[in-house]
Amino acid sequence: MAEKTVYIETYGCQMNFADSEVVGSILGNAGYTVSDTIGEADFVLINTCAIRDNAEQRIRKRVRELKASQSRRPQLRIGILGCMAERLQSQLMVEEENVSFVVGPDSYRKLPEILQQVAKGRKMAETELSTTETYADIEPVRMGGNGISAYISIMRGCQNYCAYCVVPYTRGRERSRDPETIVAEAKALYHNGYKEVTLLGQNVNSYNFNGVGFPELMAMVAEVSPRMRVRFATSHPKDLSDSLLQTMAAHDNICRCVHLPVQSGSNRMLKLMNRHYTAEWYLDRIDAIKRYVPDCSITTDVIAGFCTETEEDHQATLEMFRRVRYDYAYMFKFSMRPDTYAAKHLQDDIPDEIKTRRLEEIIALQGQIALENNRLEIGKEYEVLVEGPSHRSDAQYFGRNSQNKVLVFDRHDVQPGQYVKVRVTDCTAATLKGELIQ
């Protein structure tokens, strides 16, 4: 086979970026060159997200933009990977005629063979979901990163079946990786100079491999080196255990940040969403975080305007924000997704203008809380892992503390990948500003 070049574009969540690194490894081992520019690529692979409609529309727009490249280079083939490929399957190649192949998240091992067939002019769809595939034996190719922080996928799939969510249908049932392969990957990253790893799963708290649970896995990875930070995402409130919080408290290098999606502050909405917890349970978990890890930051996800949401439900969400005082939140309007429970059994009955107004109220409240939280940081000193130049000025660097808060400071004589001490001197709602402590 003549050497072929592949370019991978990734959209969506951290899991997709981790998957693209697995794809890069599989194709590299099969003799393909994985390029970081589209240049003269023979194949463009677009790793996709299907969590919201606007994510899919963005990808469709990108596919159509690539028609210009194909008109100049007819040999260029375009493929769709990931959740959107799994959801739409061969239908996607009909609707987007310049797409030559679609490959779901559990079929990446077949990509070398698929690309060979596509190069001969065939169109192919491979979207069978697996109950066992974890890619545990694949060493990911770290692409486009900073050489400092890396993702480690510890499990795949989800079986919570939240009413609004398409993930169980696009990524299959939950299955966990052998912990020894996870620890080996963490050790390899540390020996290659990485200073931070993030353990990824749709619900990391339900990780279980032959009796090894998530708290035990976290301890095993933390013990690779006290100088390598360990983060994790994402936690489901129904499964966040005291044992995990005790493990966090016992290891200084497990970062003091928990992402705990609430989605709504209303018990009626939580039941309709099939979230398997109440607002009272959620607040109990928040209290447990603050009890075991008092310096922990807490972030969340929330949906405005889910089916039948009333003004009272919305006010309960605002009250939840006031009670918890999140450091950061991902805030969205509800987007009905095909194949979900909501699509089959509920009506998207909240007018868009009401969704928008409620979302804007949540955003405004969260912005106020984040600013107030950050003002309390002024005068405090943090160990910061330097990541690189600030986006606004080459004269400054930025990094993150254990709480995952961004700190910006004058460069002085430091380099990316170093740990430095920074004193907070000022802030915005999104960023802490500081000075190096010499």
Secondary structure, DSSP 4 states (H G I P E B T S, - for coil): ----EEEEEE-SSHHHHHHHHHHHHHHHHTT-EEESS-TT-SEEEEEE--SSHHHHHHHHHHHHHTHHHHHH-TT-EEEEEEHHHHHHTTHHHHHSTTEEEEE-TT-GGGHHHHHHHHHTT--EEE----SS---TT------S--SSEEEEE-EE------TT--HHHHH-S-EE--HHHHHHHHHHHHHTT--EEEEE-TTGGG-EETTEEHHHHHHHHHTT-TTSEEEEE---GGG--HHHHHHHHH-TTB-SEEE---B-S-HHHHHHTT-S--HHHHHHHHHHHHHH-TT-EEEEEEEES-TT--HHHHHHHHHHHHHH--SEEEEEE----TTSHHHHH----S-HHHHHHHHHHHHHHHHHHHHHHHHTTTT-EEEEEEEEE-SS-TTEEEEE-TT--EEEEE-TT--TT-EEEEEEEEE-SS-EEEEE--
